[in-house]
Amino acid sequence: MSTRISASLVVNEQGEIACMECGHALGPAGEPWKQAARLSQTPLQGAAGEPYSNAANVLLRRFFCPGCAALLDSETALAEDPFLNDIVHV
Ligand SMILES: [Zn+2]
């Protein structure tokens, strides 16, 4: 039995964080998983129109499943920022 930990991720029977859509494992629960995902990083400027037009140095990072390309998480960050890691203990 798997435990849902976000809108797109579960912890599977082997204790790994996995994609809810296809079951692709991203690493052990309790560890950062974003480095195992496919990263898309684009400037936030213009991403959603005029309200974001002054965010020249802010990036929109999106993390996709390597197995099925489902969007797993997203965050905004400055280029030099490390990934924002949510550690979930179940
Ligand atoms: Zn997947």
PDB file of the backbone (N, CA, C, O) and the ligand in Angstrom, with CONECT records:
HET     ZN  A 101       1
ATOM      1  N   MET A   1       0.822  -1.190   0.000  1.00  0.00           N
ATOM      2  CA  MET A   1       0.000   0.000   0.000  1.00  0.00           C
ATOM      3  C   MET A   1       0.871   1.261   0.000  1.00  0.00           C
ATOM      4  O   MET A   1       1.844   1.347   0.749  1.00  0.00           O
ATOM      5  N   SER A   2       0.520   2.229  -0.835  1.00  0.00           N
ATOM      6  CA  SER A   2       1.304   3.452  -0.901  1.00  0.00           C
ATOM      7  C   SER A   2       0.602   4.576  -0.155  1.00  0.00           C
ATOM      8  O   SER A   2      -0.619   4.578   0.006  1.00  0.00           O
ATOM      9  N   THR A   3       1.406   5.530   0.293  1.00  0.00           N
ATOM     10  CA  THR A   3       0.900   6.671   1.052  1.00  0.00           C
ATOM     11  C   THR A   3       1.081   7.929   0.231  1.00  0.00           C
ATOM     12  O   THR A   3       2.189   8.235  -0.208  1.00  0.00           O
ATOM     13  N   ARG A   4       0.010   8.652   0.024  1.00  0.00           N
ATOM     14  CA  ARG A   4       0.084   9.874  -0.761  1.00  0.00           C
ATOM     15  C   ARG A   4       0.730  10.987   0.061  1.00  0.00           C
ATOM     16  O   ARG A   4       0.320  11.226   1.197  1.00  0.00           O
ATOM     17  N   ILE A   5       1.739  11.676  -0.495  1.00  0.00           N
ATOM     18  CA  ILE A   5       2.409  12.742   0.253  1.00  0.00           C
ATOM     19  C   ILE A   5       2.259  14.104  -0.412  1.00  0.00           C
ATOM     20  O   ILE A   5       2.618  15.117   0.189  1.00  0.00           O
ATOM     21  N   SER A   6       1.740  14.157  -1.630  1.00  0.00           N
ATOM     22  CA  SER A   6       1.446  15.440  -2.259  1.00  0.00           C
ATOM     23  C   SER A   6       0.432  15.177  -3.357  1.00  0.00           C
ATOM     24  O   SER A   6      -0.048  14.053  -3.496  1.00  0.00           O
ATOM     25  N   ALA A   7       0.099  16.190  -4.135  1.00  0.00           N
ATOM     26  CA  ALA A   7      -0.853  16.021  -5.233  1.00  0.00           C
ATOM     27  C   ALA A   7      -0.329  15.083  -6.303  1.00  0.00           C
ATOM     28  O   ALA A   7      -1.108  14.580  -7.111  1.00  0.00           O
ATOM     29  N   SER A   8       0.979  14.834  -6.327  1.00  0.00           N
ATOM     30  CA  SER A   8       1.562  14.064  -7.419  1.00  0.00           C
ATOM     31  C   SER A   8       2.524  12.971  -6.975  1.00  0.00           C
ATOM     32  O   SER A   8       3.023  12.217  -7.810  1.00  0.00           O
ATOM     33  N   LEU A   9       2.796  12.868  -5.668  1.00  0.00           N
ATOM     34  CA  LEU A   9       3.795  11.911  -5.181  1.00  0.00           C
ATOM     35  C   LEU A   9       3.213  10.985  -4.119  1.00  0.00           C
ATOM     36  O   LEU A   9       2.322  11.353  -3.354  1.00  0.00           O
ATOM     37  N   VAL A  10       3.753   9.774  -4.107  1.00  0.00           N
ATOM     38  CA  VAL A  10       3.395   8.815  -3.066  1.00  0.00           C
ATOM     39  C   VAL A  10       4.681   8.224  -2.484  1.00  0.00           C
ATOM     40  O   VAL A  10       5.745   8.329  -3.093  1.00  0.00           O
ATOM     41  N   VAL A  11       4.582   7.613  -1.322  1.00  0.00           N
ATOM     42  CA  VAL A  11       5.630   6.725  -0.821  1.00  0.00           C
ATOM     43  C   VAL A  11       5.130   5.307  -1.046  1.00  0.00           C
ATOM     44  O   VAL A  11       4.074   4.928  -0.540  1.00  0.00           O
ATOM     45  N   ASN A  12       5.893   4.520  -1.810  1.00  0.00           N
ATOM     46  CA  ASN A  12       5.430   3.190  -2.196  1.00  0.00           C
ATOM     47  C   ASN A  12       5.749   2.138  -1.133  1.00  0.00           C
ATOM     48  O   ASN A  12       6.276   2.460  -0.068  1.00  0.00           O
ATOM     49  N   GLU A  13       5.428   0.893  -1.428  1.00  0.00           N
ATOM     50  CA  GLU A  13       5.612  -0.195  -0.457  1.00  0.00           C
ATOM     51  C   GLU A  13       7.070  -0.436  -0.129  1.00  0.00           C
ATOM     52  O   GLU A  13       7.385  -0.995   0.922  1.00  0.00           O
ATOM     53  N   GLN A  14       7.972  -0.020  -1.021  1.00  0.00           N
ATOM     54  CA  GLN A  14       9.406  -0.180  -0.771  1.00  0.00           C
ATOM     55  C   GLN A  14       9.992   1.004  -0.001  1.00  0.00           C
ATOM     56  O   GLN A  14      11.200   1.056   0.232  1.00  0.00           O
ATOM     57  N   GLY A  15       9.146   1.949   0.392  1.00  0.00           N
ATOM     58  CA  GLY A  15       9.632   3.104   1.134  1.00  0.00           C
ATOM     59  C   GLY A  15      10.313   4.135   0.267  1.00  0.00           C
ATOM     60  O   GLY A  15      11.148   4.903   0.744  1.00  0.00           O
ATOM     61  N   GLU A  16       9.958   4.156  -1.016  1.00  0.00           N
ATOM     62  CA  GLU A  16      10.539   5.140  -1.934  1.00  0.00           C
ATOM     63  C   GLU A  16       9.486   6.185  -2.304  1.00  0.00           C
ATOM     64  O   GLU A  16       8.294   5.889  -2.381  1.00  0.00           O
ATOM     65  N   ILE A  17       9.953   7.403  -2.527  1.00  0.00           N
ATOM     66  CA  ILE A  17       9.085   8.431  -3.088  1.00  0.00           C
ATOM     67  C   ILE A  17       8.899   8.124  -4.567  1.00  0.00           C
ATOM     68  O   ILE A  17       9.872   7.896  -5.284  1.00  0.00           O
ATOM     69  N   ALA A  18       7.652   8.118  -5.022  1.00  0.00           N
ATOM     70  CA  ALA A  18       7.381   7.722  -6.402  1.00  0.00           C
ATOM     71  C   ALA A  18       6.282   8.581  -7.006  1.00  0.00           C
ATOM     72  O   ALA A  18       5.448   9.154  -6.304  1.00  0.00           O
ATOM     73  N   CYS A  19       6.311   8.650  -8.341  1.00  0.00           N
ATOM     74  CA  CYS A  19       5.276   9.360  -9.094  1.00  0.00           C
ATOM     75  C   CYS A  19       3.934   8.662  -8.894  1.00  0.00           C
ATOM     76  O   CYS A  19       3.842   7.438  -8.997  1.00  0.00           O
ATOM     77  N   MET A  20       2.905   9.438  -8.610  1.00  0.00           N
ATOM     78  CA  MET A  20       1.594   8.841  -8.400  1.00  0.00           C
ATOM     79  C   MET A  20       1.003   8.325  -9.716  1.00  0.00           C
ATOM     80  O   MET A  20       0.210   7.384  -9.717  1.00  0.00           O
ATOM     81  N   GLU A  21       1.394   8.948 -10.836  1.00  0.00           N
ATOM     82  CA  GLU A  21       0.828   8.568 -12.130  1.00  0.00           C
ATOM     83  C   GLU A  21       1.379   7.235 -12.636  1.00  0.00           C
ATOM     84  O   GLU A  21       0.611   6.363 -13.041  1.00  0.00           O
ATOM     85  N   CYS A  22       2.701   7.072 -12.615  1.00  0.00           N
ATOM     86  CA  CYS A  22       3.309   5.899 -13.255  1.00  0.00           C
ATOM     87  C   CYS A  22       4.124   5.038 -12.304  1.00  0.00           C
ATOM     88  O   CYS A  22       4.546   3.946 -12.684  1.00  0.00           O
ATOM     89  N   GLY A  23       4.356   5.496 -11.082  1.00  0.00           N
ATOM     90  CA  GLY A  23       5.095   4.693 -10.116  1.00  0.00           C
ATOM     91  C   GLY A  23       6.602   4.804 -10.220  1.00  0.00           C
ATOM     92  O   GLY A  23       7.313   4.103  -9.500  1.00  0.00           O
ATOM     93  N   HIS A  24       7.118   5.666 -11.095  1.00  0.00           N
ATOM     94  CA  HIS A  24       8.566   5.842 -11.226  1.00  0.00           C
ATOM     95  C   HIS A  24       9.145   6.297  -9.873  1.00  0.00           C
ATOM     96  O   HIS A  24       8.699   7.296  -9.308  1.00  0.00           O
ATOM     97  N   ALA A  25      10.136   5.559  -9.363  1.00  0.00           N
ATOM     98  CA  ALA A  25      10.723   5.863  -8.057  1.00  0.00           C
ATOM     99  C   ALA A  25      11.764   6.971  -8.169  1.00  0.00           C
ATOM    100  O   ALA A  25      12.546   7.000  -9.119  1.00  0.00           O
ATOM    101  N   LEU A  26      11.774   7.881  -7.199  1.00  0.00           N
ATOM    102  CA  LEU A  26      12.662   9.038  -7.220  1.00  0.00           C
ATOM    103  C   LEU A  26      13.682   9.008  -6.088  1.00  0.00           C
ATOM    104  O   LEU A  26      14.523   9.901  -5.989  1.00  0.00           O
ATOM    105  N   GLY A  27      13.615   7.996  -5.241  1.00  0.00           N
ATOM    106  CA  GLY A  27      14.580   7.902  -4.145  1.00  0.00           C
ATOM    107  C   GLY A  27      13.881   7.574  -2.845  1.00  0.00           C
ATOM    108  O   GLY A  27      12.652   7.568  -2.774  1.00  0.00           O
ATOM    109  N   PRO A  28      14.680   7.295  -1.799  1.00  0.00           N
ATOM    110  CA  PRO A  28      14.094   6.882  -0.528  1.00  0.00           C
ATOM    111  C   PRO A  28      13.299   7.999   0.142  1.00  0.00           C
ATOM    112  O   PRO A  28      13.657   9.173   0.051  1.00  0.00           O
ATOM    113  N   ALA A  29      12.219   7.617   0.814  1.00  0.00           N
ATOM    114  CA  ALA A  29      11.435   8.588   1.573  1.00  0.00           C
ATOM    115  C   ALA A  29      12.313   9.238   2.638  1.00  0.00           C
ATOM    116  O   ALA A  29      13.183   8.585   3.215  1.00  0.00           O
ATOM    117  N   GLY A  30      12.088  10.503   2.894  1.00  0.00           N
ATOM    118  CA  GLY A  30      12.876  11.220   3.891  1.00  0.00           C
ATOM    119  C   GLY A  30      14.121  11.863   3.307  1.00  0.00           C
ATOM    120  O   GLY A  30      14.861  12.545   4.017  1.00  0.00           O
ATOM    121  N   GLU A  31      14.362  11.651   2.007  1.00  0.00           N
ATOM    122  CA  GLU A  31      15.513  12.259   1.332  1.00  0.00           C
ATOM    123  C   GLU A  31      14.989  13.213   0.263  1.00  0.00           C
ATOM    124  O   GLU A  31      13.871  13.042  -0.223  1.00  0.00           O
ATOM    125  N   PRO A  32      15.789  14.222  -0.110  1.00  0.00           N
ATOM    126  CA  PRO A  32      15.373  15.090  -1.221  1.00  0.00           C
ATOM    127  C   PRO A  32      15.196  14.277  -2.504  1.00  0.00           C
ATOM    128  O   PRO A  32      15.994  13.381  -2.781  1.00  0.00           O
ATOM    129  N   TRP A  33      14.177  14.575  -3.274  1.00  0.00           N
ATOM    130  CA  TRP A  33      13.884  13.789  -4.482  1.00  0.00           C
ATOM    131  C   TRP A  33      14.025  14.608  -5.757  1.00  0.00           C
ATOM    132  O   TRP A  33      14.050  14.036  -6.846  1.00  0.00           O
ATOM    133  N   LYS A  34      14.119  15.928  -5.654  1.00  0.00           N
ATOM    134  CA  LYS A  34      14.029  16.768  -6.857  1.00  0.00           C
ATOM    135  C   LYS A  34      15.181  16.547  -7.832  1.00  0.00           C
ATOM    136  O   LYS A  34      15.013  16.720  -9.039  1.00  0.00           O
ATOM    137  N   GLN A  35      16.370  16.161  -7.307  1.00  0.00           N
ATOM    138  CA  GLN A  35      17.495  15.934  -8.216  1.00  0.00           C
ATOM    139  C   GLN A  35      17.269  14.714  -9.096  1.00  0.00           C
ATOM    140  O   GLN A  35      17.961  14.543 -10.100  1.00  0.00           O
ATOM    141  N   ALA A  36      16.298  13.851  -8.732  1.00  0.00           N
ATOM    142  CA  ALA A  36      16.001  12.673  -9.557  1.00  0.00           C
ATOM    143  C   ALA A  36      14.936  12.966 -10.605  1.00  0.00           C
ATOM    144  O   ALA A  36      14.648  12.123 -11.455  1.00  0.00           O
ATOM    145  N   ALA A  37      14.353  14.156 -10.546  1.00  0.00           N
ATOM    146  CA  ALA A  37      13.315  14.521 -11.507  1.00  0.00           C
ATOM    147  C   ALA A  37      13.936  15.265 -12.691  1.00  0.00           C
ATOM    148  O   ALA A  37      15.087  15.697 -12.626  1.00  0.00           O
ATOM    149  N   ARG A  38      13.174  15.411 -13.762  1.00  0.00           N
ATOM    150  CA  ARG A  38      13.604  16.227 -14.900  1.00  0.00           C
ATOM    151  C   ARG A  38      13.275  17.684 -14.588  1.00  0.00           C
ATOM    152  O   ARG A  38      12.139  18.020 -14.253  1.00  0.00           O
ATOM    153  N   LEU A  39      14.288  18.544 -14.704  1.00  0.00           N
ATOM    154  CA  LEU A  39      14.127  19.952 -14.348  1.00  0.00           C
ATOM    155  C   LEU A  39      13.912  20.818 -15.584  1.00  0.00           C
ATOM    156  O   LEU A  39      14.656  20.722 -16.559  1.00  0.00           O
ATOM    157  N   SER A  40      12.893  21.656 -15.530  1.00  0.00           N
ATOM    158  CA  SER A  40      12.701  22.709 -16.527  1.00  0.00           C
ATOM    159  C   SER A  40      12.820  24.024 -15.794  1.00  0.00           C
ATOM    160  O   SER A  40      12.090  24.272 -14.835  1.00  0.00           O
ATOM    161  N   GLN A  41      13.740  24.874 -16.237  1.00  0.00           N
ATOM    162  CA  GLN A  41      14.002  26.127 -15.543  1.00  0.00           C
ATOM    163  C   GLN A  41      13.881  27.267 -16.540  1.00  0.00           C
ATOM    164  O   GLN A  41      14.639  27.328 -17.508  1.00  0.00           O
ATOM    165  N   THR A  42      12.947  28.161 -16.316  1.00  0.00           N
ATOM    166  CA  THR A  42      12.739  29.272 -17.230  1.00  0.00           C
ATOM    167  C   THR A  42      12.588  30.568 -16.434  1.00  0.00           C
ATOM    168  O   THR A  42      12.148  30.530 -15.285  1.00  0.00           O
ATOM    169  N   PRO A  43      12.940  31.703 -17.016  1.00  0.00           N
ATOM    170  CA  PRO A  43      12.725  32.968 -16.306  1.00  0.00           C
ATOM    171  C   PRO A  43      11.242  33.152 -16.021  1.00  0.00           C
ATOM    172  O   PRO A  43      10.394  32.876 -16.869  1.00  0.00           O
ATOM    173  N   LEU A  44      10.945  33.619 -14.824  1.00  0.00           N
ATOM    174  CA  LEU A  44       9.541  33.860 -14.470  1.00  0.00           C
ATOM    175  C   LEU A  44       8.995  35.049 -15.253  1.00  0.00           C
ATOM    176  O   LEU A  44       7.790  35.154 -15.480  1.00  0.00           O
ATOM    177  N   GLN A  45       9.893  35.943 -15.661  1.00  0.00           N
ATOM    178  CA  GLN A  45       9.463  37.145 -16.375  1.00  0.00           C
ATOM    179  C   GLN A  45       8.604  36.794 -17.586  1.00  0.00           C
ATOM    180  O   GLN A  45       9.049  36.079 -18.484  1.00  0.00           O
ATOM    181  N   GLY A  46       7.402  37.288 -17.606  1.00  0.00           N
ATOM    182  CA  GLY A  46       6.511  37.050 -18.721  1.00  0.00           C
ATOM    183  C   GLY A  46       5.807  35.706 -18.683  1.00  0.00           C
ATOM    184  O   GLY A  46       4.949  35.440 -19.525  1.00  0.00           O
ATOM    185  N   ALA A  47       6.151  34.844 -17.715  1.00  0.00           N
ATOM    186  CA  ALA A  47       5.580  33.492 -17.681  1.00  0.00           C
ATOM    187  C   ALA A  47       4.064  33.525 -17.527  1.00  0.00           C
ATOM    188  O   ALA A  47       3.358  32.657 -18.040  1.00  0.00           O
ATOM    189  N   ALA A  48       3.576  34.527 -16.820  1.00  0.00           N
ATOM    190  CA  ALA A  48       2.128  34.597 -16.603  1.00  0.00           C
ATOM    191  C   ALA A  48       1.617  36.003 -16.917  1.00  0.00           C
ATOM    192  O   ALA A  48       0.610  36.443 -16.362  1.00  0.00           O
ATOM    193  N   GLY A  49       2.316  36.698 -17.804  1.00  0.00           N
ATOM    194  CA  GLY A  49       1.844  37.997 -18.247  1.00  0.00           C
ATOM    195  C   GLY A  49       2.350  39.154 -17.408  1.00  0.00           C
ATOM    196  O   GLY A  49       3.315  39.020 -16.655  1.00  0.00           O
ATOM    197  N   GLU A  50       1.705  40.259 -17.543  1.00  0.00           N
ATOM    198  CA  GLU A  50       2.136  41.532 -16.968  1.00  0.00           C
ATOM    199  C   GLU A  50       2.431  41.507 -15.461  1.00  0.00           C
ATOM    200  O   GLU A  50       3.392  42.153 -15.043  1.00  0.00           O
ATOM    201  N   PRO A  51       1.671  40.808 -14.636  1.00  0.00           N
ATOM    202  CA  PRO A  51       1.935  40.879 -13.182  1.00  0.00           C
ATOM    203  C   PRO A  51       3.347  40.438 -12.813  1.00  0.00           C
ATOM    204  O   PRO A  51       3.843  40.816 -11.752  1.00  0.00           O
ATOM    205  N   TYR A  52       4.011  39.645 -13.661  1.00  0.00           N
ATOM    206  CA  TYR A  52       5.336  39.135 -13.328  1.00  0.00           C
ATOM    207  C   TYR A  52       6.434  39.838 -14.123  1.00  0.00           C
ATOM    208  O   TYR A  52       7.562  39.347 -14.171  1.00  0.00           O
ATOM    209  N   SER A  53       6.133  40.961 -14.739  1.00  0.00           N
ATOM    210  CA  SER A  53       7.063  41.565 -15.672  1.00  0.00           C
ATOM    211  C   SER A  53       8.263  42.215 -14.998  1.00  0.00           C
ATOM    212  O   SER A  53       9.203  42.599 -15.694  1.00  0.00           O
ATOM    213  N   ASN A  54       8.273  42.357 -13.680  1.00  0.00           N
ATOM    214  CA  ASN A  54       9.448  42.937 -13.024  1.00  0.00           C
ATOM    215  C   ASN A  54      10.291  41.880 -12.321  1.00  0.00           C
ATOM    216  O   ASN A  54      11.185  42.214 -11.543  1.00  0.00           O
ATOM    217  N   ALA A  55      10.013  40.620 -12.589  1.00  0.00           N
ATOM    218  CA  ALA A  55      10.730  39.540 -11.913  1.00  0.00           C
ATOM    219  C   ALA A  55      11.885  39.042 -12.779  1.00  0.00           C
ATOM    220  O   ALA A  55      11.986  37.849 -13.063  1.00  0.00           O
ATOM    221  N   ALA A  56      12.759  39.970 -13.197  1.00  0.00           N
ATOM    222  CA  ALA A  56      13.780  39.647 -14.198  1.00  0.00           C
ATOM    223  C   ALA A  56      14.762  38.579 -13.740  1.00  0.00           C
ATOM    224  O   ALA A  56      15.239  37.797 -14.562  1.00  0.00           O
ATOM    225  N   ASN A  57      15.079  38.526 -12.443  1.00  0.00           N
ATOM    226  CA  ASN A  57      16.092  37.567 -11.986  1.00  0.00           C
ATOM    227  C   ASN A  57      15.478  36.356 -11.282  1.00  0.00           C
ATOM    228  O   ASN A  57      16.187  35.577 -10.645  1.00  0.00           O
ATOM    229  N   VAL A  58      14.177  36.204 -11.399  1.00  0.00           N
ATOM    230  CA  VAL A  58      13.510  35.083 -10.739  1.00  0.00           C
ATOM    231  C   VAL A  58      13.217  33.990 -11.761  1.00  0.00           C
ATOM    232  O   VAL A  58      12.735  34.259 -12.862  1.00  0.00           O
ATOM    233  N   LEU A  59      13.520  32.748 -11.373  1.00  0.00           N
ATOM    234  CA  LEU A  59      13.300  31.602 -12.252  1.00  0.00           C
ATOM    235  C   LEU A  59      12.073  30.814 -11.791  1.00  0.00           C
ATOM    236  O   LEU A  59      11.773  30.719 -10.601  1.00  0.00           O
ATOM    237  N   LEU A  60      11.390  30.264 -12.764  1.00  0.00           N
ATOM    238  CA  LEU A  60      10.350  29.286 -12.476  1.00  0.00           C
ATOM    239  C   LEU A  60      10.947  27.913 -12.749  1.00  0.00           C
ATOM    240  O   LEU A  60      11.317  27.598 -13.880  1.00  0.00           O
ATOM    241  N   ARG A  61      11.036  27.100 -11.702  1.00  0.00           N
ATOM    242  CA  ARG A  61      11.549  25.731 -11.849  1.00  0.00           C
ATOM    243  C   ARG A  61      10.369  24.777 -11.792  1.00  0.00           C
ATOM    244  O   ARG A  61       9.516  24.865 -10.910  1.00  0.00           O
ATOM    245  N   ARG A  62      10.340  23.868 -12.748  1.00  0.00           N
ATOM    246  CA  ARG A  62       9.303  22.836 -12.731  1.00  0.00           C
ATOM    247  C   ARG A  62       9.978  21.474 -12.771  1.00  0.00           C
ATOM    248  O   ARG A  62      10.920  21.250 -13.530  1.00  0.00           O
ATOM    249  N   PHE A  63       9.484  20.583 -11.950  1.00  0.00           N
ATOM    250  CA  PHE A  63      10.075  19.246 -11.805  1.00  0.00           C
ATOM    251  C   PHE A  63       9.107  18.225 -12.388  1.00  0.00           C
ATOM    252  O   PHE A  63       7.964  18.105 -11.948  1.00  0.00           O
ATOM    253  N   PHE A  64       9.599  17.481 -13.405  1.00  0.00           N
ATOM    254  CA  PHE A  64       8.755  16.517 -14.105  1.00  0.00           C
ATOM    255  C   PHE A  64       9.214  15.093 -13.819  1.00  0.00           C
ATOM    256  O   PHE A  64      10.388  14.849 -13.542  1.00  0.00           O
ATOM    257  N   CYS A  65       8.271  14.157 -13.892  1.00  0.00           N
ATOM    258  CA  CYS A  65       8.572  12.742 -13.726  1.00  0.00           C
ATOM    259  C   CYS A  65       9.382  12.251 -14.928  1.00  0.00           C
ATOM    260  O   CYS A  65       8.982  12.486 -16.068  1.00  0.00           O
ATOM    261  N   PRO A  66      10.535  11.561 -14.692  1.00  0.00           N
ATOM    262  CA  PRO A  66      11.303  11.007 -15.814  1.00  0.00           C
ATOM    263  C   PRO A  66      10.565   9.871 -16.516  1.00  0.00           C
ATOM    264  O   PRO A  66      10.880   9.539 -17.658  1.00  0.00           O
ATOM    265  N   GLY A  67       9.581   9.274 -15.837  1.00  0.00           N
ATOM    266  CA  GLY A  67       8.865   8.137 -16.408  1.00  0.00           C
ATOM    267  C   GLY A  67       7.715   8.538 -17.312  1.00  0.00           C
ATOM    268  O   GLY A  67       7.549   7.978 -18.396  1.00  0.00           O
ATOM    269  N   CYS A  68       6.914   9.512 -16.872  1.00  0.00           N
ATOM    270  CA  CYS A  68       5.702   9.839 -17.629  1.00  0.00           C
ATOM    271  C   CYS A  68       5.549  11.331 -17.898  1.00  0.00           C
ATOM    272  O   CYS A  68       4.554  11.744 -18.493  1.00  0.00           O
ATOM    273  N   ALA A  69       6.503  12.143 -17.477  1.00  0.00           N
ATOM    274  CA  ALA A  69       6.509  13.589 -17.716  1.00  0.00           C
ATOM    275  C   ALA A  69       5.408  14.341 -16.977  1.00  0.00           C
ATOM    276  O   ALA A  69       5.105  15.485 -17.315  1.00  0.00           O
ATOM    277  N   ALA A  70       4.807  13.709 -15.972  1.00  0.00           N
ATOM    278  CA  ALA A  70       3.838  14.436 -15.142  1.00  0.00           C
ATOM    279  C   ALA A  70       4.561  15.535 -14.366  1.00  0.00           C
ATOM    280  O   ALA A  70       5.700  15.353 -13.935  1.00  0.00           O
ATOM    281  N   LEU A  71       3.899  16.664 -14.194  1.00  0.00           N
ATOM    282  CA  LEU A  71       4.461  17.738 -13.376  1.00  0.00           C
ATOM    283  C   LEU A  71       4.361  17.330 -11.910  1.00  0.00           C
ATOM    284  O   LEU A  71       3.266  17.084 -11.403  1.00  0.00           O
ATOM    285  N   LEU A  72       5.501  17.259 -11.231  1.00  0.00           N
ATOM    286  CA  LEU A  72       5.539  16.789  -9.848  1.00  0.00           C
ATOM    287  C   LEU A  72       5.546  17.925  -8.844  1.00  0.00           C
ATOM    288  O   LEU A  72       4.945  17.816  -7.775  1.00  0.00           O
ATOM    289  N   ASP A  73       6.232  19.031  -9.186  1.00  0.00           N
ATOM    290  CA  ASP A  73       6.299  20.155  -8.261  1.00  0.00           C
ATOM    291  C   ASP A  73       6.843  21.349  -9.030  1.00  0.00           C
ATOM    292  O   ASP A  73       7.409  21.201 -10.113  1.00  0.00           O
ATOM    293  N   SER A  74       6.665  22.518  -8.465  1.00  0.00           N
ATOM    294  CA  SER A  74       7.244  23.713  -9.057  1.00  0.00           C
ATOM    295  C   SER A  74       7.641  24.650  -7.934  1.00  0.00           C
ATOM    296  O   SER A  74       7.121  24.571  -6.821  1.00  0.00           O
ATOM    297  N   GLU A  75       8.568  25.536  -8.245  1.00  0.00           N
ATOM    298  CA  GLU A  75       9.008  26.521  -7.265  1.00  0.00           C
ATOM    299  C   GLU A  75       9.568  27.723  -8.005  1.00  0.00           C
ATOM    300  O   GLU A  75       9.960  27.620  -9.168  1.00  0.00           O
ATOM    301  N   THR A  76       9.605  28.851  -7.334  1.00  0.00           N
ATOM    302  CA  THR A  76      10.302  30.005  -7.874  1.00  0.00           C
ATOM    303  C   THR A  76      11.588  30.182  -7.079  1.00  0.00           C
ATOM    304  O   THR A  76      11.621  29.917  -5.877  1.00  0.00           O
ATOM    305  N   ALA A  77      12.639  30.627  -7.746  1.00  0.00           N
ATOM    306  CA  ALA A  77      13.934  30.720  -7.088  1.00  0.00           C
ATOM    307  C   ALA A  77      14.830  31.686  -7.840  1.00  0.00           C
ATOM    308  O   ALA A  77      14.591  31.982  -9.011  1.00  0.00           O
ATOM    309  N   LEU A  78      15.863  32.177  -7.168  1.00  0.00           N
ATOM    310  CA  LEU A  78      16.943  32.869  -7.849  1.00  0.00           C
ATOM    311  C   LEU A  78      17.891  31.818  -8.399  1.00  0.00           C
ATOM    312  O   LEU A  78      17.960  30.706  -7.876  1.00  0.00           O
ATOM    313  N   ALA A  79      18.618  32.161  -9.445  1.00  0.00           N
ATOM    314  CA  ALA A  79      19.434  31.184 -10.162  1.00  0.00           C
ATOM    315  C   ALA A  79      20.391  30.425  -9.252  1.00  0.00           C
ATOM    316  O   ALA A  79      20.630  29.234  -9.451  1.00  0.00           O
ATOM    317  N   GLU A  80      20.939  31.115  -8.251  1.00  0.00           N
ATOM    318  CA  GLU A  80      21.938  30.460  -7.401  1.00  0.00           C
ATOM    319  C   GLU A  80      21.319  29.711  -6.226  1.00  0.00           C
ATOM    320  O   GLU A  80      22.034  29.075  -5.451  1.00  0.00           O
ATOM    321  N   ASP A  81      20.019  29.780  -6.090  1.00  0.00           N
ATOM    322  CA  ASP A  81      19.367  29.105  -4.965  1.00  0.00           C
ATOM    323  C   ASP A  81      19.401  27.594  -5.138  1.00  0.00           C
ATOM    324  O   ASP A  81      19.254  27.093  -6.253  1.00  0.00           O
ATOM    325  N   PRO A  82      19.594  26.861  -4.038  1.00  0.00           N
ATOM    326  CA  PRO A  82      19.441  25.397  -4.111  1.00  0.00           C
ATOM    327  C   PRO A  82      17.964  25.036  -4.260  1.00  0.00           C
ATOM    328  O   PRO A  82      17.087  25.873  -4.043  1.00  0.00           O
ATOM    329  N   PHE A  83      17.697  23.781  -4.633  1.00  0.00           N
ATOM    330  CA  PHE A  83      16.313  23.337  -4.716  1.00  0.00           C
ATOM    331  C   PHE A  83      15.655  23.486  -3.347  1.00  0.00           C
ATOM    332  O   PHE A  83      16.285  23.276  -2.311  1.00  0.00           O
ATOM    333  N   LEU A  84      14.387  23.851  -3.369  1.00  0.00           N
ATOM    334  CA  LEU A  84      13.593  23.946  -2.154  1.00  0.00           C
ATOM    335  C   LEU A  84      13.099  22.543  -1.837  1.00  0.00           C
ATOM    336  O   LEU A  84      12.181  22.040  -2.484  1.00  0.00           O
ATOM    337  N   ASN A  85      13.711  21.914  -0.841  1.00  0.00           N
ATOM    338  CA  ASN A  85      13.396  20.516  -0.568  1.00  0.00           C
ATOM    339  C   ASN A  85      12.395  20.378   0.568  1.00  0.00           C
ATOM    340  O   ASN A  85      12.600  20.889   1.669  1.00  0.00           O
ATOM    341  N   ASP A  86      11.328  19.686   0.278  1.00  0.00           N
ATOM    342  CA  ASP A  86      10.371  19.314   1.302  1.00  0.00           C
ATOM    343  C   ASP A  86      10.718  17.903   1.742  1.00  0.00           C
ATOM    344  O   ASP A  86      10.646  16.970   0.942  1.00  0.00           O
ATOM    345  N   ILE A  87      11.086  17.738   2.978  1.00  0.00           N
ATOM    346  CA  ILE A  87      11.353  16.388   3.498  1.00  0.00           C
ATOM    347  C   ILE A  87      10.095  15.909   4.195  1.00  0.00           C
ATOM    348  O   ILE A  87       9.658  16.500   5.182  1.00  0.00           O
ATOM    349  N   VAL A  88       9.514  14.831   3.676  1.00  0.00           N
ATOM    350  CA  VAL A  88       8.273  14.327   4.254  1.00  0.00           C
ATOM    351  C   VAL A  88       8.567  13.008   4.976  1.00  0.00           C
ATOM    352  O   VAL A  88       9.114  12.075   4.388  1.00  0.00           O
ATOM    353  N   HIS A  89       8.206  12.950   6.220  1.00  0.00           N
ATOM    354  CA  HIS A  89       8.361  11.710   6.987  1.00  0.00           C
ATOM    355  C   HIS A  89       7.001  11.066   7.169  1.00  0.00           C
ATOM    356  O   HIS A  89       6.064  11.702   7.651  1.00  0.00           O
ATOM    357  N   VAL A  90       6.896   9.808   6.785  1.00  0.00           N
ATOM    358  CA  VAL A  90       5.625   9.105   6.926  1.00  0.00           C
ATOM    359  C   VAL A  90       5.809   7.872   7.792  1.00  0.00           C
ATOM    360  O   VAL A  90       4.850   7.138   8.033  1.00  0.00           O
TER     361      VAL A  90
HETATM  362 ZN    ZN A 101       5.384   9.359 -13.659  1.00  0.00          ZN2+
END
